[in-house]
Amino acid sequence: MVFASKARQVMEQQDINANVRHNVVVNVADGAFFGAATGIASFVTVIPLFMHTLTDSATLIGLVSAIHSVGWQLPQLLTARRVASLRRYKPMVLLMTINERLPFFGLALIAWFAADLGRELALWLAYMLLIWQGLGGGLTATAWQTMIGKIMPHRWRGTFFGVQSAAANLLASIGAVAAGVILDKLPSPIDFVVCFGVSGVAMFISWSFLAWTKEPSREPEHTHGSQRDFWASIANILKRDRNFRWFLASRIISQLGLMATAFFTVYAVQRFGLDDQTAGIMTALYLIIQTVANPIMGWLGDRIGYRRVMEVGALLALGAGLGAWLAPALGWFYLIFAIAGVANVAFWTMAMAMTLEFGSLAERPSYIGLANTLTAPATLVAPLIGGWLADSAGYNYTFAVAAAGGLLTWLILRFAVRDPQSVTYSEAHAEPQVVVVS
């Protein structure tokens, strides 16, 4: 039995290695068209502009981005038990991801019929679709990340996530430019109908590339007998894996380090008279820097360890916060936006790759779910803290707290978190053992 199991593992790894280039190409294409879709129907610009035609409430409009981010993170732990029982993850990914793609066609219909529906009904229908879209992403995410961890050999993961994110950022930038032209040239509501409709088409082109992924079948490493057993195993992971607890702490506190980015533009307008054209250049610089940094940092992470790259990101978040706090002139913000972009890559792309290194294969869905679901409240609360500080005490306090968050994140990563590769995890649920301390 042991020999047969080892033979199956060898054959599966040979299958994975034979298909790795194919899987890189189709999944990067998936990410690229997904990025194009979210550029044409941006959660930062286009969707808030559309919601502004339905409501004057800044609070409701501000929820758009929060729903998208928290919807992706919060549900991930809820699907971990199901994911752990699967032989292949791709069917679940393809089914669940429809829920994050189809709502864009719904938004196009709402935009077209908004005048007949009335502002209030159209508003709440739009929010129902946005919640559906956000939760659809979250319900897909654990299976998708587990699938990527399975089909991408360890030496490829950071590079893959980096290249995919770069492709997504690049096409998102092109999509954003296209959306600007559409909004400028077409009358309302046709402009929003076209943006959402084209976004939906791009989403399903993306889905078609994802469907070409080649994933071998594998016997489930472990299945939980009941919900109670599953939640007991979750509690056991948090209890026994001290290294993972510190990693979670670094991810949660890093949200404070990243929160300042949302306030750079407003502060620069108020303090230095930033004009629209310069603001656009700085935003483009922020996106271009991330496009370039993603594959470079992914490649470095594969070679020197994702933790070290995240340490660099924490120091850059510290630098961005200090720079904004102490900036004597507008020109400083070119550098501030640039280093903030690199910090964002470190905390997003590298954190996702590093999460796949924790635990045994059987526990990987649980680790993925924990790493994202437990971070979701901080993702939501950190910008609120930053906004409250800015309103009550001034932006300098927001930037000082962000700098402190970056420093504390670096201290945790440097002195408390070990590279997961230096820890041996059994294929069951044994206590992790340190092999090499870095």
KAHU-V721024 format. One record per backbone hydrogen bond with DSSP energy under -0.5 kcal/mol. NH is the residue of the N-H (numbers start at 1). CO is the residue of the C=O. If there is no record, write none. Layout:
NH,CO
NH,CO
//
This chain:
5,1
6,2
7,3
8,4
9,5
10,6
11,7
12,8
13,9
14,10
15,11
16,12
17,13
18,14
19,15
20,16
20,17
23,19
24,20
25,21
26,22
27,23
28,24
29,25
30,26
31,27
32,28
33,29
34,30
35,31
36,32
37,33
38,34
39,35
40,36
41,37
42,39
47,42
49,45
50,46
51,47
52,48
53,49
53,50
54,51
55,51
58,56
61,57
62,58
63,59
63,60
64,61
66,62
67,63
68,64
69,65
70,66
71,67
72,68
73,69
74,70
75,71
76,73
77,74
77,369
78,75
79,75
79,76
80,77
83,79
84,80
85,81
85,82
86,83
93,89
94,90
95,91
96,92
97,93
98,95
99,96
100,97
101,97
101,98
102,98
104,101
105,102
106,102
107,103
108,104
109,105
110,106
111,107
112,108
113,109
114,110
117,113
118,114
122,118
123,119
124,120
125,121
126,122
127,123
128,124
129,125
130,126
131,127
132,128
133,129
134,130
135,131
136,132
137,133
138,134
139,135
140,136
141,137
142,138
144,140
145,141
146,142
147,143
148,144
149,145
150,146
151,147
152,148
153,151
156,153
157,153
157,154
158,154
160,156
161,157
162,158
163,159
164,160
165,161
166,162
167,163
168,164
169,165
170,166
171,167
172,168
173,169
174,170
175,171
176,172
177,173
178,174
179,175
180,176
181,177
182,178
183,179
184,180
185,181
186,182
191,187
193,189
194,190
195,191
196,192
197,193
198,194
199,195
200,196
201,197
202,198
203,199
204,200
205,201
206,202
207,203
208,204
209,205
210,206
211,207
212,208
212,209
213,210
215,213
218,87
222,84
230,226
231,227
232,228
233,229
234,230
235,231
236,232
237,233
238,234
239,235
240,236
241,237
242,240
245,241
246,242
247,243
248,244
249,245
250,246
251,247
252,248
253,249
254,250
255,251
255,252
256,253
257,253
258,254
259,255
261,258
262,259
263,260
264,260
264,261
265,261
267,263
268,264
269,265
270,266
271,267
272,268
273,269
274,268
279,275
280,276
281,277
282,278
283,279
284,280
285,281
286,282
287,283
288,284
289,285
290,286
291,287
292,288
293,289
294,290
295,291
296,292
297,293
298,294
299,295
300,296
301,297
302,298
303,299
303,300
304,300
305,300
305,301
309,305
310,306
311,307
312,308
313,309
314,310
315,311
316,312
317,313
318,314
319,315
320,316
321,317
322,318
323,319
324,320
325,321
326,322
327,323
332,329
333,330
334,331
335,331
336,332
337,333
338,334
339,335
340,336
341,337
342,338
343,339
344,340
345,341
346,342
347,343
348,344
349,345
350,345
351,346
352,348
353,349
354,350
355,351
356,352
357,354
358,355
364,360
364,361
366,363
367,363
368,364
369,365
370,366
371,367
372,368
373,369
374,370
376,372
377,373
379,375
380,376
381,377
382,378
383,379
384,380
385,381
386,382
387,383
388,384
389,385
390,386
391,387
392,388
393,389
394,389
397,394
398,394
399,395
400,396
401,397
402,398
403,399
404,400
405,401
406,402
407,403
408,404
409,405
410,406
411,407
412,408
413,409
414,410
415,411
416,412
417,412
422,419
423,420
424,433
425,423
433,424
435,422
436,422
438,436
//
